Amino acid sequence: MRFVPSGRQFLALVGMGFGLLLLAFLVLYALVKVPTPNEFSTAQATVVTYADGKTEIARVADANRTSIPLSDVPLVVQREVLAAEDRDFYEHGGFSASGIARAAWNNIIGGSTQGGSTITQQYAKNAYLTQDRTLTRKAKELVLSIKLSQTRSKERILEDYLNTIYFGRGAYGIEAAS
């Protein structure tokens, strides 16, 4: 005979499962510290110039990247990136529960693969973590994004994101892409 839990037993099991997940998250949150960004995410190109110091001869680097302050990025570009990547950037605390749930649901039902990551989560992944697609990395990404939102301004996070994101054709960062 098969065990079929009653309504109360089912709710108790779901509650215990949720409690264990919450406990695991709290332990992870307490243990994870925001490290310094990894070397590759901040590496910039070396620019070789003529004696005049202005005329560029060549760029030498593993990644084509030049970091710039957010104030040098046109406001229209900032708004377009936010519209495309994370409409609620200024409203959330580093992650979007609805975005994660939507992406998970679409992946479960076999719909199109979607990203549920916010700009803060994408920056945390690119600057601090590996590109591995594991639940452990995703959990660390979530915790780091919350901690980044608590310790840095939204403007600083957006600036760091725009300076580390890959735009294609070897261009890392908004300056290299422009």
CYANA upper distance limits for C-alpha pairs under 8 A (distance plus 0.5 A):
  5 PRO  CA      9 GLN  CA      5.96
  5 PRO  CA     10 PHE  CA      6.22
  6 SER  CA     10 PHE  CA      6.58
  7 GLY  CA     11 LEU  CA      6.72
  8 ARG  CA     12 ALA  CA      6.55
  9 GLN  CA     13 LEU  CA      6.64
 10 PHE  CA     14 VAL  CA      6.69
 11 LEU  CA     15 GLY  CA      6.46
 12 ALA  CA     16 MET  CA      6.58
 13 LEU  CA     17 GLY  CA      6.60
 14 VAL  CA     18 PHE  CA      6.62
 15 GLY  CA     19 GLY  CA      6.50
 16 MET  CA     20 LEU  CA      6.59
 17 GLY  CA     21 LEU  CA      6.76
 18 PHE  CA     22 LEU  CA      6.63
 19 GLY  CA     23 LEU  CA      6.59
 20 LEU  CA     24 ALA  CA      6.59
 21 LEU  CA     25 PHE  CA      6.65
 22 LEU  CA     26 LEU  CA      6.69
 23 LEU  CA     27 VAL  CA      6.71
 24 ALA  CA     28 LEU  CA      6.64
 25 PHE  CA     29 TYR  CA      6.47
 26 LEU  CA     30 ALA  CA      6.67
 27 VAL  CA     31 LEU  CA      6.72
 28 LEU  CA     32 VAL  CA      6.47
 28 LEU  CA    140 LYS  CA      8.16
 28 LEU  CA    143 VAL  CA      7.87
 29 TYR  CA    143 VAL  CA      6.26
 32 VAL  CA    140 LYS  CA      8.00
 32 VAL  CA    143 VAL  CA      7.83
 32 VAL  CA    144 LEU  CA      7.86
 33 LYS  CA    144 LEU  CA      8.13
 34 VAL  CA    144 LEU  CA      6.89
 34 VAL  CA    147 LYS  CA      7.58
 34 VAL  CA    148 LEU  CA      7.80
 35 PRO  CA    128 TYR  CA      7.52
 36 THR  CA    128 TYR  CA      7.81
 37 PRO  CA     41 SER  CA      7.18
 37 PRO  CA     42 THR  CA      7.53
 37 PRO  CA    127 ALA  CA      5.36
 37 PRO  CA    128 TYR  CA      5.69
 38 ASN  CA     42 THR  CA      7.47
 38 ASN  CA    127 ALA  CA      6.08
 38 ASN  CA    128 TYR  CA      6.00
 38 ASN  CA    129 LEU  CA      8.36
 39 GLU  CA     43 ALA  CA      6.49
 40 PHE  CA     63 ALA  CA      8.44
 40 PHE  CA    127 ALA  CA      8.45
 41 SER  CA    126 ASN  CA      7.04
 41 SER  CA    127 ALA  CA      5.69
 41 SER  CA    164 THR  CA      6.16
 42 THR  CA    127 ALA  CA      8.22
 42 THR  CA    164 THR  CA      7.31
 43 ALA  CA     63 ALA  CA      7.42
 43 ALA  CA     65 ARG  CA      7.47
 44 GLN  CA     61 ALA  CA      7.42
 44 GLN  CA     63 ALA  CA      7.26
 44 GLN  CA     64 ASN  CA      7.16
 44 GLN  CA     65 ARG  CA      5.28
 44 GLN  CA     66 THR  CA      5.93
 44 GLN  CA     67 SER  CA      7.78
 45 ALA  CA     59 ARG  CA      6.40
 45 ALA  CA     60 VAL  CA      6.04
 45 ALA  CA     61 ALA  CA      5.17
 45 ALA  CA     62 ASP  CA      8.02
 45 ALA  CA     63 ALA  CA      7.05
 45 ALA  CA     64 ASN  CA      6.08
 45 ALA  CA     65 ARG  CA      6.18
 45 ALA  CA     66 THR  CA      7.08
 46 THR  CA     59 ARG  CA      6.01
 46 THR  CA     60 VAL  CA      5.59
 46 THR  CA     61 ALA  CA      6.75
 47 VAL  CA     56 GLU  CA      7.33
 47 VAL  CA     57 ILE  CA      8.10
 47 VAL  CA     58 ALA  CA      6.47
 47 VAL  CA     59 ARG  CA      5.11
 47 VAL  CA     60 VAL  CA      7.05
 48 VAL  CA     56 GLU  CA      6.50
 48 VAL  CA     57 ILE  CA      5.98
 48 VAL  CA     58 ALA  CA      5.74
 48 VAL  CA     59 ARG  CA      6.71
 48 VAL  CA     60 VAL  CA      8.35
 49 THR  CA     53 GLY  CA      5.99
 49 THR  CA     54 LYS  CA      6.75
 49 THR  CA     55 THR  CA      5.89
 49 THR  CA     56 GLU  CA      4.84
 49 THR  CA     57 ILE  CA      5.55
 49 THR  CA     58 ALA  CA      7.60
 50 TYR  CA     54 LYS  CA      7.42
 50 TYR  CA     55 THR  CA      6.11
 50 TYR  CA     56 GLU  CA      7.04
 50 TYR  CA     57 ILE  CA      7.06
 59 ARG  CA     64 ASN  CA      8.34
 63 ALA  CA    170 GLY  CA      7.10
 63 ALA  CA    171 ALA  CA      7.63
 63 ALA  CA    172 TYR  CA      7.08
 64 ASN  CA    170 GLY  CA      6.59
 64 ASN  CA    171 ALA  CA      5.72
 64 ASN  CA    172 TYR  CA      6.25
 64 ASN  CA    176 ALA  CA      6.69
 65 ARG  CA    163 ASN  CA      8.01
 65 ARG  CA    164 THR  CA      8.43
 65 ARG  CA    171 ALA  CA      6.96
 65 ARG  CA    172 TYR  CA      5.49
 65 ARG  CA    173 GLY  CA      6.19
 65 ARG  CA    175 GLU  CA      7.60
 65 ARG  CA    176 ALA  CA      5.90
 66 THR  CA    163 ASN  CA      7.87
 66 THR  CA    172 TYR  CA      8.50
 66 THR  CA    173 GLY  CA      7.36
 66 THR  CA    175 GLU  CA      6.44
 66 THR  CA    176 ALA  CA      6.69
 67 SER  CA    163 ASN  CA      5.80
 67 SER  CA    173 GLY  CA      7.38
 67 SER  CA    175 GLU  CA      7.36
 68 ILE  CA     72 ASP  CA      7.08
 68 ILE  CA     73 VAL  CA      8.34
 68 ILE  CA    159 GLU  CA      8.39
 68 ILE  CA    163 ASN  CA      7.44
 68 ILE  CA    175 GLU  CA      7.37
 69 PRO  CA     73 VAL  CA      7.77
 69 PRO  CA    159 GLU  CA      6.95
 70 LEU  CA    155 GLU  CA      7.79
 70 LEU  CA    156 ARG  CA      8.28
 70 LEU  CA    158 LEU  CA      8.08
 70 LEU  CA    159 GLU  CA      5.49
 73 VAL  CA     77 VAL  CA      7.23
 73 VAL  CA     78 GLN  CA      7.34
 73 VAL  CA    174 ILE  CA      8.45
 74 PRO  CA     78 GLN  CA      7.01
 75 LEU  CA     79 ARG  CA      6.67
 76 VAL  CA     80 GLU  CA      6.65
 77 VAL  CA     81 VAL  CA      6.70
 78 GLN  CA     82 LEU  CA      6.74
 79 ARG  CA     83 ALA  CA      6.50
 80 GLU  CA     84 ALA  CA      6.62
 81 VAL  CA     85 GLU  CA      6.37
 81 VAL  CA     86 ASP  CA      8.22
 82 LEU  CA     86 ASP  CA      5.49
 82 LEU  CA     87 ARG  CA      5.94
 82 LEU  CA     89 PHE  CA      7.48
 83 ALA  CA     87 ARG  CA      5.44
 85 GLU  CA    118 THR  CA      7.61
 85 GLU  CA    119 ILE  CA      7.13
 86 ASP  CA    118 THR  CA      6.15
 86 ASP  CA    119 ILE  CA      6.57
 88 ASP  CA     92 HIS  CA      6.87
 89 PHE  CA     94 GLY  CA      8.34
 89 PHE  CA    118 THR  CA      7.68
 89 PHE  CA    119 ILE  CA      7.57
 89 PHE  CA    154 LYS  CA      8.42
 90 TYR  CA    154 LYS  CA      7.29
 92 HIS  CA     96 SER  CA      7.05
 93 GLY  CA    145 SER  CA      8.45
 93 GLY  CA    146 ILE  CA      6.51
 93 GLY  CA    149 SER  CA      6.22
 93 GLY  CA    150 GLN  CA      8.08
 94 GLY  CA    118 THR  CA      7.33
 94 GLY  CA    119 ILE  CA      8.41
 94 GLY  CA    120 THR  CA      5.93
 94 GLY  CA    121 GLN  CA      7.18
 94 GLY  CA    142 LEU  CA      8.26
 94 GLY  CA    145 SER  CA      5.37
 94 GLY  CA    146 ILE  CA      5.34
 94 GLY  CA    147 LYS  CA      8.43
 94 GLY  CA    148 LEU  CA      7.79
 94 GLY  CA    149 SER  CA      5.87
 95 PHE  CA    117 SER  CA      7.40
 95 PHE  CA    118 THR  CA      6.20
 95 PHE  CA    120 THR  CA      7.69
 95 PHE  CA    121 GLN  CA      7.20
 95 PHE  CA    142 LEU  CA      7.31
 95 PHE  CA    145 SER  CA      7.21
 95 PHE  CA    146 ILE  CA      7.42
 96 SER  CA    100 ILE  CA      6.72
 96 SER  CA    116 GLY  CA      7.89
 96 SER  CA    117 SER  CA      7.79
 96 SER  CA    118 THR  CA      7.11
 97 ALA  CA    101 ALA  CA      6.56
 98 SER  CA    102 ARG  CA      6.46
 99 GLY  CA    103 ALA  CA      6.64
 99 GLY  CA    115 GLY  CA      8.31
 99 GLY  CA    116 GLY  CA      5.01
 99 GLY  CA    117 SER  CA      7.49
100 ILE  CA    104 ALA  CA      6.53
100 ILE  CA    115 GLY  CA      8.20
100 ILE  CA    116 GLY  CA      4.90
100 ILE  CA    117 SER  CA      7.30
101 ALA  CA    105 TRP  CA      6.48
101 ALA  CA    116 GLY  CA      8.07
102 ARG  CA    106 ASN  CA      6.69
102 ARG  CA    116 GLY  CA      7.56
103 ALA  CA    107 ASN  CA      6.65
103 ALA  CA    113 THR  CA      7.67
103 ALA  CA    114 GLN  CA      5.68
103 ALA  CA    115 GLY  CA      6.36
103 ALA  CA    116 GLY  CA      5.69
104 ALA  CA    108 ILE  CA      6.58
104 ALA  CA    116 GLY  CA      8.37
105 TRP  CA    109 ILE  CA      6.68
106 ASN  CA    110 GLY  CA      6.56
106 ASN  CA    111 GLY  CA      5.35
106 ASN  CA    112 SER  CA      6.85
106 ASN  CA    113 THR  CA      7.21
106 ASN  CA    114 GLN  CA      7.66
107 ASN  CA    111 GLY  CA      6.37
107 ASN  CA    112 SER  CA      7.32
107 ASN  CA    113 THR  CA      6.23
107 ASN  CA    114 GLN  CA      7.88
117 SER  CA    121 GLN  CA      6.03
117 SER  CA    122 GLN  CA      6.72
118 THR  CA    122 GLN  CA      6.70
119 ILE  CA    123 TYR  CA      6.59
119 ILE  CA    158 LEU  CA      7.96
119 ILE  CA    161 TYR  CA      7.52
120 THR  CA    124 ALA  CA      6.63
120 THR  CA    145 SER  CA      5.91
120 THR  CA    148 LEU  CA      8.00
120 THR  CA    149 SER  CA      8.02
120 THR  CA    157 ILE  CA      7.12
120 THR  CA    158 LEU  CA      8.32
120 THR  CA    161 TYR  CA      8.05
121 GLN  CA    125 LYS  CA      6.69
121 GLN  CA    141 GLU  CA      6.39
121 GLN  CA    142 LEU  CA      6.93
121 GLN  CA    144 LEU  CA      8.08
121 GLN  CA    145 SER  CA      5.63
122 GLN  CA    126 ASN  CA      6.64
122 GLN  CA    161 TYR  CA      8.20
123 TYR  CA    127 ALA  CA      6.32
123 TYR  CA    157 ILE  CA      8.20
123 TYR  CA    160 ASP  CA      7.81
123 TYR  CA    161 TYR  CA      5.69
123 TYR  CA    164 THR  CA      7.88
123 TYR  CA    165 ILE  CA      8.00
124 ALA  CA    128 TYR  CA      6.05
124 ALA  CA    129 LEU  CA      7.33
124 ALA  CA    141 GLU  CA      6.40
124 ALA  CA    144 LEU  CA      6.73
124 ALA  CA    145 SER  CA      6.52
125 LYS  CA    129 LEU  CA      5.30
125 LYS  CA    130 THR  CA      7.06
125 LYS  CA    131 GLN  CA      7.50
125 LYS  CA    141 GLU  CA      6.40
126 ASN  CA    130 THR  CA      7.68
126 ASN  CA    131 GLN  CA      7.97
126 ASN  CA    164 THR  CA      7.62
126 ASN  CA    165 ILE  CA      7.81
127 ALA  CA    164 THR  CA      7.78
129 LEU  CA    137 ARG  CA      7.72
129 LEU  CA    141 GLU  CA      8.00
130 THR  CA    137 ARG  CA      8.04
132 ASP  CA    137 ARG  CA      7.38
133 ARG  CA    137 ARG  CA      7.45
133 ARG  CA    138 LYS  CA      7.95
134 THR  CA    138 LYS  CA      6.77
135 LEU  CA    139 ALA  CA      6.54
136 THR  CA    140 LYS  CA      6.77
137 ARG  CA    141 GLU  CA      6.53
138 LYS  CA    142 LEU  CA      6.69
139 ALA  CA    143 VAL  CA      6.83
140 LYS  CA    144 LEU  CA      6.49
141 GLU  CA    145 SER  CA      6.52
142 LEU  CA    146 ILE  CA      6.91
143 VAL  CA    147 LYS  CA      6.78
144 LEU  CA    148 LEU  CA      6.44
145 SER  CA    149 SER  CA      6.66
146 ILE  CA    150 GLN  CA      6.88
147 LYS  CA    151 THR  CA      6.73
148 LEU  CA    152 ARG  CA      6.15
148 LEU  CA    157 ILE  CA      8.26
149 SER  CA    153 SER  CA      7.40
149 SER  CA    154 LYS  CA      7.62
149 SER  CA    157 ILE  CA      8.39
152 ARG  CA    156 ARG  CA      6.77
152 ARG  CA    157 ILE  CA      7.14
153 SER  CA    157 ILE  CA      6.88
154 LYS  CA    158 LEU  CA      6.60
155 GLU  CA    159 GLU  CA      6.58
156 ARG  CA    160 ASP  CA      6.60
157 ILE  CA    161 TYR  CA      6.52
158 LEU  CA    162 LEU  CA      6.56
159 GLU  CA    163 ASN  CA      6.73
160 ASP  CA    164 THR  CA      6.77
161 TYR  CA    165 ILE  CA      6.38
161 TYR  CA    173 GLY  CA      8.39
162 LEU  CA    173 GLY  CA      5.92
162 LEU  CA    174 ILE  CA      5.97
163 ASN  CA    172 TYR  CA      7.45
163 ASN  CA    173 GLY  CA      4.43
163 ASN  CA    174 ILE  CA      6.31
163 ASN  CA    175 GLU  CA      7.95
164 THR  CA    172 TYR  CA      6.31
164 THR  CA    173 GLY  CA      5.37
165 ILE  CA    172 TYR  CA      6.16
165 ILE  CA    173 GLY  CA      5.78
165 ILE  CA    174 ILE  CA      8.17
166 TYR  CA    170 GLY  CA      8.06
166 TYR  CA    171 ALA  CA      6.54
166 TYR  CA    172 TYR  CA      4.94
166 TYR  CA    173 GLY  CA      6.71
167 PHE  CA    171 ALA  CA      6.01
167 PHE  CA    172 TYR  CA      6.48
167 PHE  CA    173 GLY  CA      7.40
167 PHE  CA    174 ILE  CA      8.03
167 PHE  CA    177 ALA  CA      6.64
168 GLY  CA    172 TYR  CA      8.04
168 GLY  CA    177 ALA  CA      8.32
171 ALA  CA    176 ALA  CA      5.64
171 ALA  CA    177 ALA  CA      5.76
172 TYR  CA    176 ALA  CA      6.57
172 TYR  CA    177 ALA  CA      7.44
173 GLY  CA    177 ALA  CA      6.89
174 ILE  CA    178 SER  CA      6.68
